[in-house]
Amino acid sequence: MARHHHTIANLQWKGLAMGLASPTLDLAIGLALPTLDLDMVDKTTEQNNNITITNDKGKLSNEEIEKMVQEAEKYKSEDEEHKKKFEAKNALENYAYNMRNRVTDEKIASNLSADDKTKIEDAIEQAIQRLDGNQLAEADEFEEKMKELESPCNPIITKMYQGEGGEMGGGMDDGGPGPKIEEVD
């Protein structure tokens, strides 16, 4: 891959404030083939610098540049698919582990029946095993498994919160400590 890399410009910025921390730079990139414009601003000193890069050395033809842009567009959709897959996997993982933490929390576990707790724990275990055994699944598979996990968990947790009169959710009108809500006309 390195053989495809070409040095197209060098930028030196003298007077850049170097303190204990690295400078914070805003970088704006403008691309109008075959020209690339870079505008940089040091946010701490408001000093700016810019450079325009053109293909004046003849290393890449306009066709080669256009081909590179088209390849980037082609891989953009693949990147979006990977992102969607990653987000679906993380959502399932987060939900499973958050639900596991909920049912092991004594305050919540004491309000669950043994049968409900077992249903949730089994569903969580199945989801985690599926995650561990199939890291390369597609986004729709992770989304489907999320629905399968939510199916037994959500009704049980909802029923528990409703059955407790909102106590588990930190309700305000339960007669406990905290502010009282009164209607005033």
HUDA-V566023 format. One record per residue. N is the residue number from 1. RES is the residue in three letters. PHI is phi in whole degrees, -180 to 180 (NA if undefined). Layout:
n=[N/N]
res=[RES/RES]
phi=[PHI/PHI]
This chain:
n=[1/2/3/4/5/6/7/8/9/10/11/12/13/14/15/16/17/18/19/20/21/22/23/24/25/26/27/28/29/30/31/32/33/34/35/36/37/38/39/40/41/42/43/44/45/46/47/48/49/50/51/52/53/54/55/56/57/58/59/60/61/62/63/64/65/66/67/68/69/70/71/72/73/74/75/76/77/78/79/80/81/82/83/84/85/86/87/88/89/90/91/92/93/94/95/96/97/98/99/100/101/102/103/104/105/106/107/108/109/110/111/112/113/114/115/116/117/118/119/120/121/122/123/124/125/126/127/128/129/130/131/132/133/134/135/136/137/138/139/140/141/142/143/144/145/146/147/148/149/150/151/152/153/154/155/156/157/158/159/160/161/162/163/164/165/166/167/168/169/170/171/172/173/174/175/176/177/178/179/180/181/182/183/184/185]
res=[MET/ALA/ARG/HIS/HIS/HIS/THR/ILE/ALA/ASN/LEU/GLN/TRP/LYS/GLY/LEU/ALA/MET/GLY/LEU/ALA/SER/PRO/THR/LEU/ASP/LEU/ALA/ILE/GLY/LEU/ALA/LEU/PRO/THR/LEU/ASP/LEU/ASP/MET/VAL/ASP/LYS/THR/THR/GLU/GLN/ASN/ASN/ASN/ILE/THR/ILE/THR/ASN/ASP/LYS/GLY/LYS/LEU/SER/ASN/GLU/GLU/ILE/GLU/LYS/MET/VAL/GLN/GLU/ALA/GLU/LYS/TYR/LYS/SER/GLU/ASP/GLU/GLU/HIS/LYS/LYS/LYS/PHE/GLU/ALA/LYS/ASN/ALA/LEU/GLU/ASN/TYR/ALA/TYR/ASN/MET/ARG/ASN/ARG/VAL/THR/ASP/GLU/LYS/ILE/ALA/SER/ASN/LEU/SER/ALA/ASP/ASP/LYS/THR/LYS/ILE/GLU/ASP/ALA/ILE/GLU/GLN/ALA/ILE/GLN/ARG/LEU/ASP/GLY/ASN/GLN/LEU/ALA/GLU/ALA/ASP/GLU/PHE/GLU/GLU/LYS/MET/LYS/GLU/LEU/GLU/SER/PRO/CYS/ASN/PRO/ILE/ILE/THR/LYS/MET/TYR/GLN/GLY/GLU/GLY/GLY/GLU/MET/GLY/GLY/GLY/MET/ASP/ASP/GLY/GLY/PRO/GLY/PRO/LYS/ILE/GLU/GLU/VAL/ASP]
phi=[NA/-62/-66/-87/-88/-129/-75/-111/-170/-123/-123/-117/-122/-87/86/-72/-68/-115/-105/-68/-110/-67/-68/-97/-117/-99/-123/-114/-117/-119/-123/-135/-50/-99/-116/-123/-110/-118/-121/-123/-131/-79/-68/-81/-108/62/-76/-126/-150/-145/-150/-115/-111/-122/-92/-86/-89/72/-75/-124/-81/-60/-65/-65/-65/-62/-62/-64/-66/-65/-64/-63/-64/-61/-78/-61/-66/-65/-63/-65/-64/-63/-64/-62/-62/-62/-66/-66/-64/-65/-62/-65/-61/-62/-63/-62/-73/-66/-66/-61/-63/-62/-75/-94/-71/-58/-63/-82/-59/-68/-97/-103/-72/-60/-65/-64/-63/-65/-59/-65/-61/-65/-64/-64/-62/-62/-64/-67/-64/-64/-62/-66/-87/-143/-67/-99/-63/-84/-57/-66/-69/-65/-65/-65/-66/-63/-63/-64/-76/-68/-54/-84/-75/-58/-63/-66/-66/-61/-60/-64/-65/-68/-68/-93/67/86/-58/-66/-89/78/-60/-97/-104/-98/83/-85/-67/123/-68/-99/-103/-126/-85/-128/-90]
